[in-house]
Amino acid sequence: MHHLRFALRSLSKSPGFTLASVLTLALGIGATTAIYSLVDQVILHALPVREPGRLVLVDWNGDDLITGAFGSFNLMPYPICRELQQQTRLLDGVLCRAEIQVNLTAGGDPWPVAAEIVSGSYFPVLGVGPALGRVIEPEDDAAPRAGPVVVLAYDFWQTQFGGAADIVGRKVLIGNDPMTVVGVAAAGFRGVDVGFVPAFWIPTSMYADANPSTEEDLFNGPERWLQILARLRPGVSAAQAQAGLLPWFRPGSRKAPAALVFRSSPPRSAAFTSRRA
């Protein structure tokens, strides 16, 4: 009690120092709480998807198809995603995704919105269903411009559309192109990247419409712009999948995607990173 009274008297004589100390402690506690919240979300709680422990991220180890630089890349061309979807002996589904900034118009002035462009397999592979309407399906991604549809994130639907029950079927403008809201994703699902929460999802088939500034054929070309996640088949480890797919990734393989130009050296491989998205 003596030390406490002495400390209080000392602090009362230096109000500036006292205020700075209190603010420093408050900021420190706030930062610790924020960091813990992030760690809690990443490590202590699984993603709200089906069996998240079987999801892996596919990396490319080898030379860059565009620049020729050698290294490890977690961005892949879209044709690789389509080809990997055929490797059903080791994989129980493959999806691809990319973050994108678009201008959304929904009954007023356009405003920039963070969105996610995804393959038609995205929701089925994750095992995420709709809270309303339907989710993006493989048919929406079958060919360029096949699916001018939008699936809203649950929170975005609540905050920006007031949770309107008649949201399904509404038209919105993504850039200058009309697209139809076909559903709202399940509550609690905010994508697979903790640092990026999309307002909505659109199919990769609509990339050219959502981002008209690009001049590349990203749907069929060799440009690396997507992350690929795969679901391992039951009983298959990431190491087993990597070893089993190695011949498919090697140069000259008859199974190599026709849209890619494989160089003679060094050899490439698929690297499966066993980390939660």
C-alpha positions as CSV (number, residue, x, y, z in Angstrom):
1,M,0.0,0.0,0.0
2,H,2.9,2.4,0.7
3,H,4.4,1.8,-2.7
4,L,0.9,2.2,-4.3
5,R,0.3,5.5,-2.6
6,F,3.8,6.7,-3.6
7,A,3.1,5.7,-7.2
8,L,-0.2,7.5,-7.3
9,R,1.3,10.7,-5.9
10,S,4.1,10.5,-8.4
11,L,1.7,10.0,-11.3
12,S,-0.5,12.9,-10.1
13,K,2.5,15.2,-10.2
14,S,3.2,14.3,-13.9
15,P,-0.1,14.2,-15.7
16,G,1.5,14.3,-19.2
17,F,3.6,11.3,-18.4
18,T,0.6,9.5,-16.8
19,L,-1.5,10.1,-19.9
20,A,1.2,8.9,-22.3
21,S,1.7,5.7,-20.1
22,V,-2.0,4.9,-20.1
23,L,-2.3,5.4,-23.9
24,T,0.8,3.2,-24.4
25,L,-0.7,0.4,-22.3
26,A,-4.1,0.7,-24.0
27,L,-2.5,0.5,-27.5
28,G,-0.3,-2.4,-26.4
29,I,-3.3,-4.3,-25.0
30,G,-5.3,-3.5,-28.2
31,A,-2.5,-4.7,-30.5
32,T,-2.1,-7.9,-28.4
33,T,-5.8,-8.5,-28.6
34,A,-5.9,-7.9,-32.4
35,I,-2.9,-10.2,-32.9
36,Y,-4.5,-12.9,-30.8
37,S,-7.7,-12.6,-32.7
38,L,-5.9,-13.1,-36.0
39,V,-4.0,-16.1,-34.6
40,D,-7.2,-17.5,-33.2
41,Q,-8.9,-17.3,-36.6
42,V,-5.9,-18.8,-38.4
43,I,-4.8,-21.5,-36.1
44,L,-7.3,-22.2,-33.4
45,H,-10.4,-22.4,-35.6
46,A,-10.7,-24.2,-38.8
47,L,-12.2,-22.6,-42.0
48,P,-15.9,-23.0,-42.3
49,V,-15.5,-25.5,-45.1
50,R,-15.7,-29.3,-45.5
51,E,-12.7,-31.1,-44.0
52,P,-10.2,-28.2,-44.2
53,G,-7.3,-30.4,-43.2
54,R,-7.4,-32.0,-46.7
55,L,-7.0,-28.7,-48.6
56,V,-3.5,-27.9,-50.0
57,L,-2.1,-25.0,-51.9
58,V,-0.4,-25.9,-55.2
59,D,2.9,-24.2,-56.0
60,W,4.9,-24.2,-59.2
61,N,8.6,-24.9,-58.8
62,G,10.6,-24.2,-61.9
63,D,11.1,-21.5,-64.5
64,D,8.5,-18.8,-65.0
65,L,6.6,-19.4,-68.2
66,I,6.6,-15.7,-69.1
67,T,9.9,-14.2,-67.9
68,G,12.0,-17.3,-67.8
69,A,13.1,-16.6,-64.2
70,F,13.6,-19.7,-62.0
71,G,11.9,-19.9,-58.6
72,S,8.8,-21.0,-56.7
73,F,5.5,-19.4,-57.5
74,N,2.0,-19.9,-56.0
75,L,0.3,-18.2,-59.0
76,M,-0.6,-20.5,-61.8
77,P,-2.2,-20.3,-65.3
78,Y,-5.8,-21.2,-65.5
79,P,-5.3,-24.1,-67.9
80,I,-3.2,-25.8,-65.2
81,C,-6.3,-25.6,-62.9
82,R,-8.5,-27.2,-65.6
83,E,-6.0,-30.0,-66.2
84,L,-5.5,-30.7,-62.5
85,Q,-9.2,-31.2,-62.2
86,Q,-8.8,-34.4,-64.3
87,Q,-6.3,-35.9,-61.8
88,T,-8.9,-37.7,-59.8
89,R,-6.8,-40.6,-58.7
90,L,-5.0,-38.4,-56.1
91,L,-7.2,-35.3,-55.9
92,D,-10.8,-35.0,-54.8
93,G,-11.4,-31.7,-56.4
94,V,-9.4,-28.6,-57.6
95,L,-10.4,-24.9,-57.4
96,C,-8.7,-21.7,-58.4
97,R,-9.1,-18.1,-57.2
98,A,-7.8,-14.6,-57.6
99,E,-8.4,-11.4,-55.8
100,I,-9.7,-8.5,-58.0
101,Q,-10.9,-4.9,-57.5
102,V,-14.0,-4.0,-59.5
103,N,-16.4,-1.1,-59.8
104,L,-19.9,-2.2,-58.6
105,T,-23.1,-0.3,-59.5
106,A,-26.3,-1.4,-57.7
107,G,-28.9,1.3,-58.1
108,G,-26.6,4.3,-57.5
109,D,-23.1,5.5,-58.3
110,P,-20.4,3.0,-58.9
111,W,-17.9,2.3,-56.1
112,P,-14.8,0.1,-55.9
113,V,-15.3,-3.2,-54.3
114,A,-13.0,-6.1,-53.4
115,A,-14.2,-9.3,-55.1
116,E,-12.9,-12.8,-55.7
117,I,-12.9,-14.4,-59.1
118,V,-13.2,-18.2,-58.8
119,S,-13.5,-21.4,-60.9
120,G,-16.8,-23.1,-61.1
121,S,-15.5,-25.8,-58.8
122,Y,-14.8,-23.3,-55.9
123,F,-17.9,-23.7,-53.8
124,P,-18.4,-27.4,-54.5
125,V,-14.8,-28.3,-53.6
126,L,-14.9,-26.2,-50.4
127,G,-18.3,-27.7,-49.5
128,V,-19.8,-24.3,-49.0
129,G,-23.5,-23.9,-49.9
130,P,-25.8,-20.9,-50.3
131,A,-27.8,-19.1,-47.6
132,L,-30.1,-18.0,-50.4
133,G,-30.4,-18.9,-54.1
134,R,-27.4,-20.9,-55.4
135,V,-23.6,-20.7,-55.6
136,I,-21.3,-20.5,-58.6
137,E,-21.3,-23.9,-60.4
138,P,-19.1,-25.5,-63.0
139,E,-21.5,-24.6,-65.8
140,D,-20.9,-20.9,-65.1
141,D,-17.2,-21.5,-65.9
142,A,-17.4,-23.7,-68.9
143,A,-16.3,-21.2,-71.5
144,P,-15.4,-17.5,-71.7
145,R,-18.4,-15.3,-70.7
146,A,-20.5,-18.4,-69.9
147,G,-21.7,-17.2,-66.5
148,P,-22.5,-13.5,-66.0
149,V,-23.5,-14.2,-62.4
150,V,-22.6,-12.9,-58.9
151,V,-22.8,-14.6,-55.5
152,L,-22.8,-12.1,-52.7
153,A,-21.0,-12.6,-49.4
154,Y,-23.5,-12.9,-46.5
155,D,-22.2,-9.8,-44.6
156,F,-22.1,-7.7,-47.8
157,W,-25.7,-8.7,-48.5
158,Q,-26.7,-7.6,-45.0
159,T,-24.9,-4.3,-44.9
160,Q,-25.2,-3.1,-48.5
161,F,-28.6,-4.6,-49.5
162,G,-30.3,-4.7,-46.1
163,G,-30.6,-8.5,-46.3
164,A,-33.2,-8.1,-49.0
165,A,-35.1,-11.3,-49.5
166,D,-35.6,-10.6,-53.2
167,I,-31.9,-10.1,-53.9
168,V,-31.7,-13.2,-56.1
169,G,-32.4,-12.2,-59.7
170,R,-31.4,-8.6,-59.3
171,K,-29.1,-7.1,-61.9
172,V,-25.9,-5.3,-60.9
173,L,-23.1,-3.7,-63.0
174,I,-19.6,-5.0,-62.7
175,G,-17.7,-2.4,-64.5
176,N,-20.0,-1.7,-67.4
177,D,-21.3,-5.2,-67.8
178,P,-24.6,-6.4,-66.3
179,M,-24.5,-9.5,-64.1
180,T,-27.2,-11.3,-62.2
181,V,-27.1,-12.0,-58.5
182,V,-27.9,-15.7,-58.3
183,G,-27.3,-16.3,-54.6
184,V,-25.8,-15.4,-51.2
185,A,-23.0,-17.5,-49.7
186,A,-23.5,-19.2,-46.3
187,A,-23.2,-17.0,-43.3
188,G,-19.8,-17.1,-41.7
189,F,-18.0,-17.9,-45.0
190,R,-15.6,-15.1,-45.9
191,G,-13.3,-16.7,-48.4
192,V,-10.1,-18.7,-47.9
193,D,-7.7,-15.8,-47.3
194,V,-7.8,-14.4,-43.8
195,G,-6.3,-11.1,-45.1
196,F,-8.8,-10.7,-47.9
197,V,-12.6,-10.7,-47.4
198,P,-14.5,-10.4,-50.8
199,A,-17.8,-8.7,-51.1
200,F,-18.9,-11.2,-53.7
201,W,-17.7,-13.9,-56.1
202,I,-17.8,-14.1,-59.9
203,P,-16.7,-16.9,-62.2
204,T,-13.3,-16.9,-63.9
205,S,-15.1,-17.0,-67.2
206,M,-16.1,-13.4,-66.7
207,Y,-12.6,-12.1,-66.0
208,A,-12.5,-10.1,-69.3
209,D,-15.7,-8.4,-68.4
210,A,-14.8,-7.7,-64.8
211,N,-11.4,-6.4,-65.7
212,P,-11.6,-5.0,-69.3
213,S,-8.2,-3.3,-69.0
214,T,-6.3,-6.6,-69.5
215,E,-5.4,-7.5,-73.0
216,E,-4.3,-11.0,-72.2
217,D,-6.4,-14.2,-72.8
218,L,-6.2,-15.3,-69.2
219,F,-8.8,-18.0,-69.6
220,N,-6.7,-19.9,-72.1
221,G,-3.2,-18.4,-71.9
222,P,-0.1,-19.3,-69.9
223,E,-0.1,-16.2,-67.7
224,R,0.2,-16.9,-63.9
225,W,-2.6,-15.1,-62.1
226,L,-4.5,-17.6,-60.0
227,Q,-3.9,-19.6,-56.8
228,I,-4.9,-23.2,-57.0
229,L,-6.2,-25.2,-54.1
230,A,-6.7,-28.9,-54.2
231,R,-8.6,-31.4,-52.0
232,L,-6.6,-34.6,-51.4
233,R,-8.5,-37.8,-51.7
234,P,-9.0,-39.7,-48.4
235,G,-5.9,-41.5,-47.4
236,V,-3.6,-39.5,-49.7
237,S,-0.9,-37.3,-48.2
238,A,0.5,-34.1,-49.7
239,A,3.8,-35.9,-50.3
240,Q,2.1,-38.8,-52.0
241,A,0.1,-36.4,-54.3
242,Q,3.3,-34.5,-55.2
243,A,5.1,-37.7,-56.0
244,G,2.2,-39.1,-58.0
245,L,1.8,-35.9,-60.1
246,L,5.5,-35.3,-60.7
247,P,5.5,-37.2,-64.1
248,W,2.5,-35.2,-65.2
249,F,4.4,-31.9,-64.6
250,R,7.7,-32.9,-66.2
251,P,8.6,-31.4,-69.6
252,G,7.5,-33.4,-72.6
253,S,4.8,-35.3,-70.7
254,R,1.9,-36.2,-72.9
255,K,-0.4,-35.1,-70.1
256,A,1.1,-31.6,-69.9
257,P,-1.4,-28.8,-70.7
258,A,-1.2,-28.0,-74.4
259,A,-1.5,-24.3,-73.7
260,L,1.8,-24.2,-71.7
261,V,5.3,-24.0,-73.2
262,F,7.5,-26.3,-71.2
263,R,11.3,-25.6,-71.3
264,S,13.8,-28.4,-71.4
265,S,15.5,-27.5,-68.1
266,P,15.3,-27.3,-65.1
267,P,12.6,-29.9,-64.4
268,R,9.4,-28.7,-62.9
269,S,7.3,-30.2,-60.2
270,A,4.1,-29.6,-58.3
271,A,4.6,-28.6,-54.7
272,F,1.8,-29.1,-52.4
273,T,1.9,-26.9,-49.3
274,S,0.0,-28.4,-46.4
275,R,-1.2,-25.2,-44.8
276,R,-4.6,-24.0,-44.3
277,A,-5.6,-21.3,-46.7
